[in-house]
Amino acid sequence: MTVDGIWATIGSTNLDTRSFALNDEVNAVVYHNEVVGQLEKIFADDLTHSRKISLERWRNRGFVDRLLELLSLPIRGEL
């Protein structure tokens, strides 16, 4: 995550209850314009390889995706 082009945090912590309460997670905080700029460029490049999922596309997802979602319900608190 970067903030205002001058601050970033890098690490394994997810913003969920499990990560905060149970997992041994660690993040590094960076306060350096050049490093944060490089991270922002990497993120922008990642966006060029991504695709937007519209509500219509989500609703039209296939049988296998829906089945996997159902199978994951018992462990959703761990995900």
C-alpha positions as CSV (number, residue, x, y, z in Angstrom):
1,M,0.0,0.0,0.0
2,T,1.3,3.5,-0.8
3,V,0.0,6.8,0.5
4,D,0.5,10.2,-1.2
5,G,3.6,9.0,-3.0
6,I,5.8,9.3,0.1
7,W,4.8,6.4,2.5
8,A,4.3,2.7,1.9
9,T,3.8,-0.5,3.8
10,I,5.0,-3.8,2.5
11,G,4.4,-7.2,4.1
12,S,2.2,-10.2,4.7
13,T,-0.5,-8.7,6.9
14,N,-4.0,-8.8,5.6
15,L,-6.7,-6.5,6.9
16,D,-8.8,-9.2,8.5
17,T,-9.4,-10.5,12.0
18,R,-7.4,-13.7,11.6
19,S,-4.2,-11.8,10.5
20,F,-4.5,-9.4,13.4
21,A,-5.4,-12.0,16.1
22,L,-3.8,-15.3,15.1
23,N,-1.2,-15.1,12.4
24,D,2.4,-14.1,12.8
25,E,2.5,-11.4,10.3
26,V,5.0,-8.6,9.6
27,N,5.1,-5.4,7.6
28,A,7.8,-2.9,6.9
29,V,7.0,0.8,6.6
30,V,8.9,2.8,4.0
31,Y,9.1,6.6,4.1
32,H,11.2,7.3,1.0
33,N,10.0,9.0,-2.2
34,E,12.0,7.0,-4.6
35,V,11.1,3.6,-3.2
36,V,7.4,4.5,-2.9
37,G,7.6,5.8,-6.5
38,Q,9.0,2.4,-7.7
39,L,6.2,0.6,-5.8
40,E,3.6,2.8,-7.5
41,K,5.1,2.0,-10.9
42,I,5.0,-1.7,-10.1
43,F,1.3,-1.4,-9.1
44,A,0.5,0.5,-12.3
45,D,2.1,-2.2,-14.3
46,D,0.1,-4.8,-12.5
47,L,-3.1,-3.0,-13.4
48,T,-2.2,-3.4,-17.1
49,H,-2.4,-7.2,-16.6
50,S,-5.7,-7.1,-14.7
51,R,-9.3,-7.0,-15.8
52,K,-12.4,-5.3,-14.3
53,I,-15.1,-7.7,-13.0
54,S,-18.5,-6.1,-13.5
55,L,-21.6,-7.1,-11.6
56,E,-23.0,-8.7,-14.7
57,R,-19.9,-10.7,-15.3
58,W,-19.9,-11.8,-11.7
59,R,-23.5,-12.9,-11.9
60,N,-22.7,-14.9,-15.1
61,R,-19.7,-16.8,-13.6
62,G,-19.6,-20.5,-14.4
63,F,-20.7,-23.6,-12.6
64,V,-17.2,-24.5,-11.4
65,D,-16.6,-21.1,-9.8
66,R,-20.0,-21.3,-8.0
67,L,-19.3,-24.8,-6.8
68,L,-15.9,-23.9,-5.5
69,E,-17.5,-21.0,-3.6
70,L,-20.0,-23.3,-2.0
71,L,-17.3,-25.8,-1.1
72,S,-15.3,-23.1,0.6
73,L,-18.1,-21.9,2.9
74,P,-17.2,-24.1,5.8
75,I,-13.7,-22.6,6.0
76,R,-14.6,-19.0,5.0
77,G,-13.5,-17.7,8.4
78,E,-10.0,-19.1,7.8
79,L,-9.6,-17.6,4.3
